[in-house]
Amino acid sequence: MPMPGPLELVLILVIVAMLFGVGKLPEVFGAVGKGIREFRKESTLESDVKQEAEKQSSDAVETAENRPAA
């Protein structure tokens, strides 16, 4: 999906201003920014957990391969 151009962004801003009123815009965009930050934080946390799990499983495989046969 292509990114919206400058004209589309201005149109979206005008529609949002009409819906919420100019006085509420800082509050609305603050909530949007907070949501984006929270989403990024959670997605980073998820990828960190996934990388740690992969590292632990590869360490376990290496340990099993290096163990002498009985």
N, CA, C and O atoms as a CHARMM CRD file, in Angstrom:
* protein
*
  280
    1    1 MET  N      0.85400  -1.17100   0.00000 PROA 1      0.00000
    2    1 MET  CA     0.00000   0.00000   0.00000 PROA 1      0.00000
    3    1 MET  C      0.89900   1.23400   0.00000 PROA 1      0.00000
    4    1 MET  O      1.75200   1.37800   0.87500 PROA 1      0.00000
    5    2 PRO  N      0.71700   2.10700  -0.95800 PROA 2      0.00000
    6    2 PRO  CA     1.57800   3.30100  -1.03900 PROA 2      0.00000
    7    2 PRO  C      1.26600   4.29100   0.08200 PROA 2      0.00000
    8    2 PRO  O      0.14800   4.35800   0.59200 PROA 2      0.00000
    9    3 MET  N      2.28800   5.04800   0.44300 PROA 3      0.00000
   10    3 MET  CA     2.12300   6.07300   1.47500 PROA 3      0.00000
   11    3 MET  C      1.30700   7.23600   0.90600 PROA 3      0.00000
   12    3 MET  O      1.43100   7.57100  -0.27200 PROA 3      0.00000
   13    4 PRO  N      0.46300   7.85500   1.76100 PROA 4      0.00000
   14    4 PRO  CA    -0.29800   9.00800   1.27600 PROA 4      0.00000
   15    4 PRO  C      0.62500  10.19900   1.01700 PROA 4      0.00000
   16    4 PRO  O      1.59000  10.42800   1.74600 PROA 4      0.00000
   17    5 GLY  N      0.31200  10.93600  -0.02100 PROA 5      0.00000
   18    5 GLY  CA     1.10300  12.10500  -0.37300 PROA 5      0.00000
   19    5 GLY  C      0.72100  13.30400   0.47700 PROA 5      0.00000
   20    5 GLY  O     -0.15200  13.20400   1.33900 PROA 5      0.00000
   21    6 PRO  N      1.36900  14.43500   0.23800 PROA 6      0.00000
   22    6 PRO  CA     1.09500  15.63900   1.03400 PROA 6      0.00000
   23    6 PRO  C     -0.35600  16.11300   0.92500 PROA 6      0.00000
   24    6 PRO  O     -0.94100  16.55700   1.91400 PROA 6      0.00000
   25    7 LEU  N     -0.93000  16.02100  -0.26400 PROA 7      0.00000
   26    7 LEU  CA    -2.31400  16.46500  -0.44900 PROA 7      0.00000
   27    7 LEU  C     -3.27600  15.59200   0.36200 PROA 7      0.00000
   28    7 LEU  O     -4.20900  16.10100   0.98300 PROA 7      0.00000
   29    8 GLU  N     -3.04800  14.29200   0.35300 PROA 8      0.00000
   30    8 GLU  CA    -3.90100  13.39400   1.12300 PROA 8      0.00000
   31    8 GLU  C     -3.76400  13.65500   2.62200 PROA 8      0.00000
   32    8 GLU  O     -4.75200  13.60600   3.35400 PROA 8      0.00000
   33    9 LEU  N     -2.54100  13.93200   3.08000 PROA 9      0.00000
   34    9 LEU  CA    -2.33400  14.21800   4.49900 PROA 9      0.00000
   35    9 LEU  C     -3.06200  15.48800   4.92700 PROA 9      0.00000
   36    9 LEU  O     -3.65200  15.53200   6.00600 PROA 9      0.00000
   37   10 VAL  N     -3.02300  16.51300   4.09200 PROA 10     0.00000
   38   10 VAL  CA    -3.73500  17.76300   4.39800 PROA 10     0.00000
   39   10 VAL  C     -5.23600  17.50300   4.45100 PROA 10     0.00000
   40   10 VAL  O     -5.92500  18.01300   5.33500 PROA 10     0.00000
   41   11 LEU  N     -5.74000  16.72000   3.51700 PROA 11     0.00000
   42   11 LEU  CA    -7.16300  16.38600   3.49700 PROA 11     0.00000
   43   11 LEU  C     -7.55800  15.63000   4.76700 PROA 11     0.00000
   44   11 LEU  O     -8.60800  15.90300   5.35000 PROA 11     0.00000
   45   12 ILE  N     -6.73400  14.69300   5.19100 PROA 12     0.00000
   46   12 ILE  CA    -7.00800  13.94900   6.42100 PROA 12     0.00000
   47   12 ILE  C     -7.00800  14.89200   7.61900 PROA 12     0.00000
   48   12 ILE  O     -7.87300  14.78200   8.48700 PROA 12     0.00000
   49   13 LEU  N     -6.04800  15.82000   7.68000 PROA 13     0.00000
   50   13 LEU  CA    -6.00100  16.78900   8.78300 PROA 13     0.00000
   51   13 LEU  C     -7.25600  17.65600   8.82700 PROA 13     0.00000
   52   13 LEU  O     -7.78800  17.92700   9.90400 PROA 13     0.00000
   53   14 VAL  N     -7.72800  18.08800   7.66600 PROA 14     0.00000
   54   14 VAL  CA    -8.93500  18.91700   7.60500 PROA 14     0.00000
   55   14 VAL  C    -10.13800  18.12600   8.10600 PROA 14     0.00000
   56   14 VAL  O    -10.95400  18.65200   8.86300 PROA 14     0.00000
   57   15 ILE  N    -10.25200  16.87500   7.69200 PROA 15     0.00000
   58   15 ILE  CA   -11.38000  16.04200   8.12800 PROA 15     0.00000
   59   15 ILE  C    -11.32100  15.81000   9.63500 PROA 15     0.00000
   60   15 ILE  O    -12.34600  15.88600  10.31300 PROA 15     0.00000
   61   16 VAL  N    -10.13900  15.52900  10.16100 PROA 16     0.00000
   62   16 VAL  CA    -9.98800  15.31800  11.60300 PROA 16     0.00000
   63   16 VAL  C    -10.33000  16.59900  12.35500 PROA 16     0.00000
   64   16 VAL  O    -10.98300  16.54400  13.39600 PROA 16     0.00000
   65   17 ALA  N     -9.90100  17.74200  11.84800 PROA 17     0.00000
   66   17 ALA  CA   -10.20600  19.02400  12.49600 PROA 17     0.00000
   67   17 ALA  C    -11.70900  19.27100  12.51500 PROA 17     0.00000
   68   17 ALA  O    -12.24400  19.78300  13.49800 PROA 17     0.00000
   69   18 MET  N    -12.38900  18.90900  11.43300 PROA 18     0.00000
   70   18 MET  CA   -13.84100  19.09800  11.38700 PROA 18     0.00000
   71   18 MET  C    -14.54800  18.14400  12.34800 PROA 18     0.00000
   72   18 MET  O    -15.54000  18.51900  12.97200 PROA 18     0.00000
   73   19 LEU  N    -14.04700  16.92200  12.46900 PROA 19     0.00000
   74   19 LEU  CA   -14.69700  15.94500  13.34000 PROA 19     0.00000
   75   19 LEU  C    -14.50500  16.26400  14.82000 PROA 19     0.00000
   76   19 LEU  O    -15.46100  16.21000  15.59400 PROA 19     0.00000
   77   20 PHE  N    -13.29200  16.59100  15.21400 PROA 20     0.00000
   78   20 PHE  CA   -12.98300  16.75900  16.62800 PROA 20     0.00000
   79   20 PHE  C    -12.92500  18.21000  17.07100 PROA 20     0.00000
   80   20 PHE  O    -12.96600  18.48200  18.27100 PROA 20     0.00000
   81   21 GLY  N    -12.83400  19.12900  16.15800 PROA 21     0.00000
   82   21 GLY  CA   -12.68300  20.53200  16.51100 PROA 21     0.00000
   83   21 GLY  C    -11.21900  20.86900  16.71000 PROA 21     0.00000
   84   21 GLY  O    -10.42000  20.01600  17.09600 PROA 21     0.00000
   85   22 VAL  N    -10.87500  22.11600  16.44300 PROA 22     0.00000
   86   22 VAL  CA    -9.47600  22.53900  16.49500 PROA 22     0.00000
   87   22 VAL  C     -8.93300  22.44600  17.91900 PROA 22     0.00000
   88   22 VAL  O     -7.75000  22.15600  18.10000 PROA 22     0.00000
   89   23 GLY  N     -9.75100  22.68200  18.91600 PROA 23     0.00000
   90   23 GLY  CA    -9.29700  22.65000  20.30500 PROA 23     0.00000
   91   23 GLY  C     -8.89100  21.26400  20.77900 PROA 23     0.00000
   92   23 GLY  O     -8.04100  21.13500  21.65900 PROA 23     0.00000
   93   24 LYS  N     -9.48500  20.23100  20.20900 PROA 24     0.00000
   94   24 LYS  CA    -9.19200  18.85900  20.63100 PROA 24     0.00000
   95   24 LYS  C     -8.04100  18.23500  19.85300 PROA 24     0.00000
   96   24 LYS  O     -7.60400  17.13800  20.20200 PROA 24     0.00000
   97   25 LEU  N     -7.53800  18.88600  18.82200 PROA 25     0.00000
   98   25 LEU  CA    -6.48500  18.29000  17.98800 PROA 25     0.00000
   99   25 LEU  C     -5.24500  17.88600  18.78100 PROA 25     0.00000
  100   25 LEU  O     -4.75600  16.77300  18.58500 PROA 25     0.00000
  101   26 PRO  N     -4.70800  18.72900  19.66700 PROA 26     0.00000
  102   26 PRO  CA    -3.52500  18.28400  20.42100 PROA 26     0.00000
  103   26 PRO  C     -3.79700  17.02900  21.24900 PROA 26     0.00000
  104   26 PRO  O     -2.93900  16.15400  21.36200 PROA 26     0.00000
  105   27 GLU  N     -4.97900  16.95000  21.81600 PROA 27     0.00000
  106   27 GLU  CA    -5.34000  15.77700  22.61400 PROA 27     0.00000
  107   27 GLU  C     -5.44900  14.52800  21.73600 PROA 27     0.00000
  108   27 GLU  O     -4.97800  13.45500  22.11500 PROA 27     0.00000
  109   28 VAL  N     -6.06600  14.67000  20.57600 PROA 28     0.00000
  110   28 VAL  CA    -6.23600  13.53400  19.66200 PROA 28     0.00000
  111   28 VAL  C     -4.88700  13.05100  19.15200 PROA 28     0.00000
  112   28 VAL  O     -4.60100  11.85400  19.18100 PROA 28     0.00000
  113   29 PHE  N     -4.05900  13.97700  18.68600 PROA 29     0.00000
  114   29 PHE  CA    -2.76100  13.57300  18.14300 PROA 29     0.00000
  115   29 PHE  C     -1.82900  13.07800  19.24600 PROA 29     0.00000
  116   29 PHE  O     -0.96500  12.23900  18.99200 PROA 29     0.00000
  117   30 GLY  N     -1.99200  13.58300  20.45600 PROA 30     0.00000
  118   30 GLY  CA    -1.21900  13.06100  21.58600 PROA 30     0.00000
  119   30 GLY  C     -1.57500  11.60600  21.86400 PROA 30     0.00000
  120   30 GLY  O     -0.70000  10.78400  22.13400 PROA 30     0.00000
  121   31 ALA  N     -2.86800  11.29400  21.79600 PROA 31     0.00000
  122   31 ALA  CA    -3.30900   9.91400  22.00600 PROA 31     0.00000
  123   31 ALA  C     -2.81200   9.00700  20.88300 PROA 31     0.00000
  124   31 ALA  O     -2.42000   7.86600  21.12900 PROA 31     0.00000
  125   32 VAL  N     -2.83000   9.51300  19.65500 PROA 32     0.00000
  126   32 VAL  CA    -2.32200   8.72600  18.51900 PROA 32     0.00000
  127   32 VAL  C     -0.83300   8.46000  18.69500 PROA 32     0.00000
  128   32 VAL  O     -0.37600   7.33500  18.49100 PROA 32     0.00000
  129   33 GLY  N     -0.07900   9.47800  19.06800 PROA 33     0.00000
  130   33 GLY  CA     1.35900   9.30900  19.28700 PROA 33     0.00000
  131   33 GLY  C      1.65300   8.32900  20.40700 PROA 33     0.00000
  132   33 GLY  O      2.57500   7.52000  20.30800 PROA 33     0.00000
  133   34 LYS  N      0.86700   8.40400  21.47100 PROA 34     0.00000
  134   34 LYS  CA     1.04300   7.48000  22.59100 PROA 34     0.00000
  135   34 LYS  C      0.76300   6.04400  22.14000 PROA 34     0.00000
  136   34 LYS  O      1.47100   5.12000  22.53800 PROA 34     0.00000
  137   35 GLY  N     -0.24700   5.86100  21.32700 PROA 35     0.00000
  138   35 GLY  CA    -0.56400   4.53100  20.81200 PROA 35     0.00000
  139   35 GLY  C      0.53700   3.98300  19.92500 PROA 35     0.00000
  140   35 GLY  O      0.87100   2.80000  20.00000 PROA 35     0.00000
  141   36 ILE  N      1.10200   4.83800  19.08500 PROA 36     0.00000
  142   36 ILE  CA     2.19500   4.41300  18.20300 PROA 36     0.00000
  143   36 ILE  C      3.41800   4.03500  19.02400 PROA 36     0.00000
  144   36 ILE  O      4.06600   3.02600  18.74500 PROA 36     0.00000
  145   37 ARG  N      3.74200   4.84200  20.04000 PROA 37     0.00000
  146   37 ARG  CA     4.89000   4.52000  20.90500 PROA 37     0.00000
  147   37 ARG  C      4.68500   3.18700  21.61700 PROA 37     0.00000
  148   37 ARG  O      5.61000   2.37900  21.70800 PROA 37     0.00000
  149   38 GLU  N      3.48200   2.95900  22.11700 PROA 38     0.00000
  150   38 GLU  CA     3.18800   1.70500  22.81700 PROA 38     0.00000
  151   38 GLU  C      3.29700   0.51600  21.86100 PROA 38     0.00000
  152   38 GLU  O      3.82200  -0.53400  22.23100 PROA 38     0.00000
  153   39 PHE  N      2.80600   0.67900  20.64100 PROA 39     0.00000
  154   39 PHE  CA     2.89200  -0.39400  19.64500 PROA 39     0.00000
  155   39 PHE  C      4.34500  -0.72000  19.33200 PROA 39     0.00000
  156   39 PHE  O      4.71900  -1.89200  19.28600 PROA 39     0.00000
  157   40 ARG  N      5.16400   0.30000  19.11800 PROA 40     0.00000
  158   40 ARG  CA     6.58700   0.07400  18.83100 PROA 40     0.00000
  159   40 ARG  C      7.28000  -0.60600  20.00500 PROA 40     0.00000
  160   40 ARG  O      8.09500  -1.50900  19.81400 PROA 40     0.00000
  161   41 LYS  N      6.95500  -0.17400  21.20900 PROA 41     0.00000
  162   41 LYS  CA     7.56500  -0.75700  22.40700 PROA 41     0.00000
  163   41 LYS  C      7.22500  -2.24200  22.50500 PROA 41     0.00000
  164   41 LYS  O      8.10300  -3.06400  22.76600 PROA 41     0.00000
  165   42 GLU  N      5.96900  -2.58500  22.30000 PROA 42     0.00000
  166   42 GLU  CA     5.54600  -3.98100  22.39700 PROA 42     0.00000
  167   42 GLU  C      6.13200  -4.82400  21.26800 PROA 42     0.00000
  168   42 GLU  O      6.52700  -5.96700  21.49700 PROA 42     0.00000
  169   43 SER  N      6.19600  -4.28200  20.05800 PROA 43     0.00000
  170   43 SER  CA     6.75900  -5.06100  18.95200 PROA 43     0.00000
  171   43 SER  C      8.25800  -5.27100  19.14700 PROA 43     0.00000
  172   43 SER  O      8.78300  -6.32500  18.78700 PROA 43     0.00000
  173   44 THR  N      8.95200  -4.28800  19.70800 PROA 44     0.00000
  174   44 THR  CA    10.37200  -4.44600  20.01100 PROA 44     0.00000
  175   44 THR  C     10.55600  -5.49100  21.10500 PROA 44     0.00000
  176   44 THR  O     11.46000  -6.32300  21.02400 PROA 44     0.00000
  177   45 LEU  N      9.71400  -5.45400  22.11600 PROA 45     0.00000
  178   45 LEU  CA     9.78500  -6.42700  23.20000 PROA 45     0.00000
  179   45 LEU  C      9.55400  -7.83700  22.66700 PROA 45     0.00000
  180   45 LEU  O     10.25200  -8.77300  23.05600 PROA 45     0.00000
  181   46 GLU  N      8.57800  -7.98600  21.77900 PROA 46     0.00000
  182   46 GLU  CA     8.28100  -9.29900  21.20500 PROA 46     0.00000
  183   46 GLU  C      9.45600  -9.82600  20.39200 PROA 46     0.00000
  184   46 GLU  O      9.79700 -11.00500  20.49200 PROA 46     0.00000
  185   47 SER  N     10.07700  -8.96800  19.59200 PROA 47     0.00000
  186   47 SER  CA    11.21300  -9.42000  18.78900 PROA 47     0.00000
  187   47 SER  C     12.40800  -9.75200  19.67800 PROA 47     0.00000
  188   47 SER  O     13.16400 -10.67300  19.36800 PROA 47     0.00000
  189   48 ASP  N     12.59500  -9.01500  20.78200 PROA 48     0.00000
  190   48 ASP  CA    13.67400  -9.33000  21.72200 PROA 48     0.00000
  191   48 ASP  C     13.46100 -10.70100  22.35900 PROA 48     0.00000
  192   48 ASP  O     14.40700 -11.47500  22.50400 PROA 48     0.00000
  193   49 VAL  N     12.22500 -11.00100  22.73700 PROA 49     0.00000
  194   49 VAL  CA    11.91200 -12.29700  23.33900 PROA 49     0.00000
  195   49 VAL  C     12.14200 -13.41100  22.32600 PROA 49     0.00000
  196   49 VAL  O     12.67800 -14.46600  22.66600 PROA 49     0.00000
  197   50 LYS  N     11.73600 -13.17400  21.08200 PROA 50     0.00000
  198   50 LYS  CA    11.92100 -14.17800  20.03400 PROA 50     0.00000
  199   50 LYS  C     13.40400 -14.42900  19.77800 PROA 50     0.00000
  200   50 LYS  O     13.81300 -15.57900  19.61800 PROA 50     0.00000
  201   51 GLN  N     14.21300 -13.37500  19.73600 PROA 51     0.00000
  202   51 GLN  CA    15.65200 -13.53300  19.51900 PROA 51     0.00000
  203   51 GLN  C     16.29700 -14.28400  20.67900 PROA 51     0.00000
  204   51 GLN  O     17.17300 -15.12100  20.46100 PROA 51     0.00000
  205   52 GLU  N     15.87900 -13.99900  21.89200 PROA 52     0.00000
  206   52 GLU  CA    16.43300 -14.68900  23.05800 PROA 52     0.00000
  207   52 GLU  C     16.08100 -16.17200  23.01700 PROA 52     0.00000
  208   52 GLU  O     16.91800 -17.01600  23.34000 PROA 52     0.00000
  209   53 ALA  N     14.85100 -16.49800  22.62300 PROA 53     0.00000
  210   53 ALA  CA    14.44300 -17.90000  22.53200 PROA 53     0.00000
  211   53 ALA  C     15.24900 -18.62600  21.46000 PROA 53     0.00000
  212   53 ALA  O     15.66800 -19.76500  21.66800 PROA 53     0.00000
  213   54 GLU  N     15.47100 -17.97700  20.31200 PROA 54     0.00000
  214   54 GLU  CA    16.27200 -18.59000  19.25300 PROA 54     0.00000
  215   54 GLU  C     17.70700 -18.80700  19.71900 PROA 54     0.00000
  216   54 GLU  O     18.31100 -19.83300  19.40500 PROA 54     0.00000
  217   55 LYS  N     18.25500 -17.85600  20.46000 PROA 55     0.00000
  218   55 LYS  CA    19.62500 -17.97800  20.96100 PROA 55     0.00000
  219   55 LYS  C     19.73200 -19.14200  21.93300 PROA 55     0.00000
  220   55 LYS  O     20.68100 -19.92500  21.87400 PROA 55     0.00000
  221   56 GLN  N     18.75800 -19.25200  22.82400 PROA 56     0.00000
  222   56 GLN  CA    18.78800 -20.34300  23.79100 PROA 56     0.00000
  223   56 GLN  C     18.65300 -21.69700  23.10900 PROA 56     0.00000
  224   56 GLN  O     19.31500 -22.65600  23.50400 PROA 56     0.00000
  225   57 SER  N     17.79800 -21.78700  22.08100 PROA 57     0.00000
  226   57 SER  CA    17.64400 -23.07000  21.39600 PROA 57     0.00000
  227   57 SER  C     18.90300 -23.42600  20.61500 PROA 57     0.00000
  228   57 SER  O     19.27400 -24.59900  20.55700 PROA 57     0.00000
  229   58 SER  N     19.57200 -22.43900  20.01200 PROA 58     0.00000
  230   58 SER  CA    20.81000 -22.73400  19.29000 PROA 58     0.00000
  231   58 SER  C     21.92200 -23.10400  20.26200 PROA 58     0.00000
  232   58 SER  O     22.76400 -23.94500  19.94500 PROA 58     0.00000
  233   59 ASP  N     21.93900 -22.48600  21.44800 PROA 59     0.00000
  234   59 ASP  CA    22.91600 -22.86200  22.47400 PROA 59     0.00000
  235   59 ASP  C     22.68200 -24.29500  22.93700 PROA 59     0.00000
  236   59 ASP  O     23.63600 -25.03500  23.17500 PROA 59     0.00000
  237   60 ALA  N     21.42300 -24.68900  23.06700 PROA 60     0.00000
  238   60 ALA  CA    21.10100 -26.04800  23.49200 PROA 60     0.00000
  239   60 ALA  C     21.53500 -27.05900  22.43700 PROA 60     0.00000
  240   60 ALA  O     22.03000 -28.13300  22.77900 PROA 60     0.00000
  241   61 VAL  N     21.35600 -26.73100  21.15900 PROA 61     0.00000
  242   61 VAL  CA    21.76900 -27.62200  20.07500 PROA 61     0.00000
  243   61 VAL  C     23.28300 -27.76100  20.07300 PROA 61     0.00000
  244   61 VAL  O     23.79800 -28.86700  19.91400 PROA 61     0.00000
  245   62 GLU  N     24.00500 -26.66200  20.24700 PROA 62     0.00000
  246   62 GLU  CA    25.47000 -26.71400  20.27900 PROA 62     0.00000
  247   62 GLU  C     25.95700 -27.54700  21.45700 PROA 62     0.00000
  248   62 GLU  O     26.91600 -28.30700  21.32600 PROA 62     0.00000
  249   63 THR  N     25.30600 -27.40900  22.59900 PROA 63     0.00000
  250   63 THR  CA    25.69500 -28.18100  23.77500 PROA 63     0.00000
  251   63 THR  C     25.46700 -29.67000  23.52700 PROA 63     0.00000
  252   63 THR  O     26.30100 -30.49800  23.89300 PROA 63     0.00000
  253   64 ALA  N     24.34400 -30.00900  22.90900 PROA 64     0.00000
  254   64 ALA  CA    24.04400 -31.40800  22.62000 PROA 64     0.00000
  255   64 ALA  C     25.02300 -31.97500  21.60000 PROA 64     0.00000
  256   64 ALA  O     25.40200 -33.14200  21.70400 PROA 64     0.00000
  257   65 GLU  N     25.43800 -31.19100  20.62900 PROA 65     0.00000
  258   65 GLU  CA    26.37400 -31.66000  19.61100 PROA 65     0.00000
  259   65 GLU  C     27.76900 -31.85500  20.19200 PROA 65     0.00000
  260   65 GLU  O     28.49000 -32.75600  19.76200 PROA 65     0.00000
  261   66 ASN  N     28.15900 -31.04200  21.14400 PROA 66     0.00000
  262   66 ASN  CA    29.49700 -31.11500  21.72300 PROA 66     0.00000
  263   66 ASN  C     29.61700 -32.15800  22.83000 PROA 66     0.00000
  264   66 ASN  O     30.72500 -32.46800  23.26800 PROA 66     0.00000
  265   67 ARG  N     28.50700 -32.69300  23.28000 PROA 67     0.00000
  266   67 ARG  CA    28.51000 -33.68100  24.34800 PROA 67     0.00000
  267   67 ARG  C     29.00700 -35.02000  23.78400 PROA 67     0.00000
  268   67 ARG  O     28.51800 -35.45900  22.74300 PROA 67     0.00000
  269   68 PRO  N     29.95700 -35.66900  24.44100 PROA 68     0.00000
  270   68 PRO  CA    30.46000 -36.95100  23.93100 PROA 68     0.00000
  271   68 PRO  C     29.40400 -38.04600  24.06700 PROA 68     0.00000
  272   68 PRO  O     28.60800 -38.05300  25.00600 PROA 68     0.00000
  273   69 ALA  N     29.41900 -38.96300  23.11500 PROA 69     0.00000
  274   69 ALA  CA    28.47600 -40.07700  23.14600 PROA 69     0.00000
  275   69 ALA  C     28.89100 -41.05500  24.23300 PROA 69     0.00000
  276   69 ALA  O     30.08100 -41.31200  24.41600 PROA 69     0.00000
  277   70 ALA  N     27.92800 -41.59600  24.94800 PROA 70     0.00000
  278   70 ALA  CA    28.24400 -42.50400  26.06000 PROA 70     0.00000
  279   70 ALA  C     28.39500 -43.92600  25.61600 PROA 70     0.00000
  280   70 ALA  O     28.66000 -44.80400  26.43600 PROA 70     0.00000
